């Protein structure tokens, strides 16, 4: 099955570009990144903090069935332009990956379709390449598929 979320990672660079076209209005796609209840559904994680403003912050946490934290991520929002752009840092706690910088751009194609472009910059080529060796592409595709399915129900 073809993956709808595309990842472009040029050889020897420390960044990558992720693109996905959604059958969703722009406003609804943007909400999926800024409303805690929706983020929790499609990311499958608990939102501990989500401050959608310049210099705001966020923190996500996932626990196993016994309540043990298995994933925690946080960051700072550097730019927040509703329905257009979010610039933020992303850092996984207790993981061998340094903080990364993410530029999220939201574009409207029509009243019912939109596009997300994520430009992700890593500290080094090696860090980016080690991320790509993980099931990163499959994971982001699964998450974006859940996002599309969850929001289809609310259209």
C-alpha positions in Angstrom: 0.0 0.0 0.0 1.3 3.4 -1.0 2.1 5.7 1.9 0.3 9.1 1.6 2.7 10.9 3.8 5.9 11.5 1.8 9.4 12.0 3.3 12.1 13.7 1.2 15.5 13.2 2.8 18.4 14.2 0.5 21.7 12.5 1.0 24.2 14.2 3.2 21.8 16.8 4.6 20.7 17.2 8.2 17.1 18.0 7.4 14.1 16.4 5.8 10.7 17.5 4.4 7.5 15.6 5.2 4.4 16.4 3.1 0.9 15.1 3.3 -2.3 16.1 1.4 -5.5 15.7 3.4 -9.1 15.5 2.4 -9.8 18.1 5.1 -10.6 21.8 5.2 -7.5 23.8 6.2 -9.1 24.9 9.5 -9.8 21.3 10.5 -6.3 20.2 9.7 -4.9 23.0 11.7 -7.1 22.2 14.7 -5.6 18.7 14.7 -2.3 20.2 15.7 -3.6 22.8 18.3 -6.6 21.3 20.1 -5.5 18.9 22.9 -8.4 16.5 22.5 -7.8 16.0 18.8 -4.0 15.7 19.3 -4.5 13.0 21.9 -6.7 11.0 19.6 -4.5 10.9 16.5 -1.2 10.8 18.3 -2.3 8.3 20.9 -0.6 10.2 23.7 -1.7 12.4 26.6 -1.3 16.2 26.2 0.1 17.6 29.4 0.6 21.1 28.1 -0.2 22.8 24.8 0.2 26.6 24.7 -0.6 27.8 21.2 1.2 31.1 21.1 4.7 32.6 20.5 7.0 31.4 23.2 4.4 28.8 24.4 5.3 25.3 25.2 3.9 21.8 24.9 4.5 18.4 26.5 3.2 15.0 25.5 3.3 11.8 27.5 2.5 8.1 26.7 2.2 5.4 29.4 1.8 1.7 29.2 -1.1 -0.2 30.7 0.6 -0.3 34.1 1.0 3.5 34.2 4.8 3.5 33.4 5.8 6.5 31.2 7.2 5.1 27.9 7.4 8.3 25.9 7.6 11.9 26.8 8.3 14.8 24.4 8.2 18.6 24.8 9.1 21.7 23.0 8.8 25.5 22.6 6.6 27.2 20.1 8.5 30.0 18.4 6.0 31.1 15.8 2.3 30.6 15.8 0.2 31.9 12.9 -3.3 30.3 12.9 -4.2 28.2 9.9 -0.8 29.0 8.4 2.3 28.1 10.3 3.8 26.7 13.5 7.6 26.8 14.2 8.6 24.7 17.2 11.3 22.6 18.8 10.7 18.9 19.5 12.6 16.9 22.0 12.1 13.4 23.2 13.1 12.8 26.8 15.3 9.9 27.6 16.1 9.2 24.0 19.4 9.3 22.1 18.1 12.2 19.8 18.9 15.8 20.3 16.3 18.5 20.0 15.1 19.2 16.5 13.6 22.3 14.9 10.2 21.9 13.0 8.6 24.3 10.6 5.0 23.3 10.0 3.2 25.0 7.1 -0.5 24.5 6.4 -1.9 25.2 2.9 -5.4 25.3 1.6 -6.0 23.6 -1.8 -9.7 23.9 -1.9 -12.6 24.2 0.6 -12.3 20.5 1.3 -8.5 19.7 0.8 -5.3 21.0 2.4 -1.7 20.2 2.7 0.8 20.0 5.6 4.5 20.5 4.9 6.9 19.8 7.8 10.6 20.9 7.4 12.5 19.2 10.2 16.1 20.2 11.0 18.3 17.9 13.0 21.6 18.8 14.8 23.6 16.5 12.4 23.3 14.3 9.4 24.0 11.3 11.6 21.1 12.1 13.9 18.7 12.5 10.9 19.9 9.3 9.4 19.5 7.3 12.6 16.0 8.6 12.9 15.3 7.4 9.4 16.5 4.0 10.2 13.7 3.6 12.7 10.2 2.8 11.5 9.7 6.6 11.3 8.0 6.7 7.9 5.5 4.0 8.8 4.8 5.7 12.2 4.1 9.1 10.7 1.9 7.6 8.0 -0.1 5.7 10.6 -0.5 8.8 12.7 -1.6 10.9 9.7 -4.0 8.2 8.6 -5.6 8.3 12.1 -5.7 12.1 11.9 -7.6 11.8 8.6 -10.0 9.1 9.8 -10.8 10.9 13.1 -11.4 14.2 11.5 -13.5 12.6 8.7 -16.0 11.8 11.4 -16.2 15.4 12.6 -16.7 17.0 9.2 
